[in-house]
Amino acid sequence: MSGRTLAKALTATVVTLAVIGSVTAWILSYNGYLPGDAMVRAWSAEKDRATDGHANGTWVVGDVAVRSRFDAVTGFGLDDGQNGKKVWEYVPPGRTQICGSARHADASVLLVAYGEEGGDTSEAAPRGKGCATVLALDVKDGRELWTAQRKVATGRFGQGSQFLDAGGDIAVVAHDHRDALQARTKDDHTSLRALDLRTGKPRWTADMPDECGTHKVSVGEEQVFAVLECGGGDPDDVGFGSTDGAELMMAAFDRGTGALNWNVPMDARRPLDLSATVTIESTDPLVLTVGRSSNLDTGTYFSFGKDGRPRPGIEFDGDYGTIAAADAAQTAIVGERMYALAGFWQKGQRHRLVAFDLTTGEEVWKVTLDDPAAALSARVDRITVLGEWSTQSSSITDLFEYDAGNGEELDERHFRDDVPGPLSAVYEHDGRIIVAGWGGGHTFTAFERW
């Protein structure tokens, strides 16, 4: 073999080995087997006892992750020595069920509500029925701190009613202000009350506007916010009460005294009746998800200043795509920014990561993602996005991080182990990513960078 032929053969061999090496490196990287490119499972918490229910709330508070379901509230330790081990569990008494929970677990106290379902919407709540008992749990050890009763109209459990919350040193509880026939009750002005968060002792009863009762509530740093239902029905017309003419309003109360600070229409241009679906997404700043239908197909994110002054809204649909407002894991609010995953169709389902300025309602930046996205979490400096493999699979395979200021990609990693889904939330704790399962028995799974 001549020298030239040998050189050509060696060159071809080197090229072939380089190609094989590149392909091998890509495969190893994409499957999470190269350092610096991978996310590996650190631990998986014990699954739920049964698979016929789903989470109605998850929280990460200090070194404990908490999951609430209809049958129990469970705490899992996050210390290195515990690694997701079950550290406590609260099971409601008798045949009662967990039927509500606070959005925030402040001062290591979690508020949940339990009761026994019975009756229907045309009957007053039978004694001991309905979602009537509020319970405060110490998140550190699951110890019961106190219980209190709330007034309920019927024995039927409400769905996602946001009737209790915690913040600072108070627990705020909303009481039903309509009877079983939807007539306003004579004491509807007492429908919002605050208790001491650690002891359960009464603190104040809110001074409600005329003909208004509490619809939903959330506690902020300086004020207590409530969606109010105002008008519609006369408390003297028992049996003929109606929600016709009722309008949803937004109000703020002093956190220390319960005094009314301000009360404004939810939408200054188009009054919102009770067919709208409203969720308090954030309190500081105040942001609402307002759907014009029960499934949140269309609607707007409304934002308000501290004085109740409305800001420009952000539509679910825009040039950026469509935000799945019904999925809380698709949006995050940090300071005066809202970050959202907006889906669009282009040879399959895809997503954009979009940043909005809440003071103006304007888009700040957006990034088009290569693959569909399942969830995000946000901090002041960066946004974390969990990506899926394709439109035919709900398997989460990738983690991307972006600069919160300008959307520049900072990191890309690939999961070596399966990420259980569907997800209800994504948390970050001591450098780890913790995903909370929504159903299928999955509770919490932690992943770390490798």
Secondary structure, 3 states (H helix, E strand, C coil): CCHHHHHHHHHHHHHHHHHHHHHHHHHHHHCCCCCCCEEEEEEECCCCCCCCCCCCEEEEECCEEEEECCCCEEEEECCCCCCCCEEEEECCCCCCEEEEECCCCHHHEEEEEEEECCCCCCCCCCCCEEEEEEEEEECCCCCEEEEEECCCCCCCCCCCCCCEEEECCEEEEECCCECCCCCECCCHHHCEEEEECCCCCEEEECCCCCCEEEEEEEECCCEEEEEEEECCCCCCCCCCCCCCCCEEEEEEEECCCCCEEEEEECCCCCCCCCCCEEEEEEECCEEEEEECCCCCCCEEEEEECCCCCECCCEECEECCEEECCCCHHHEEEECCEEEEEEEEECCCEEEEEEEEECCCCCEEEEEECCCCEEEEEECCCEEEEEEECCCCCCCEEEEEEEECCCCCEEEEEEECCCCCCCEEEEEEECCEEEEEECCCCCCEEEEEEC
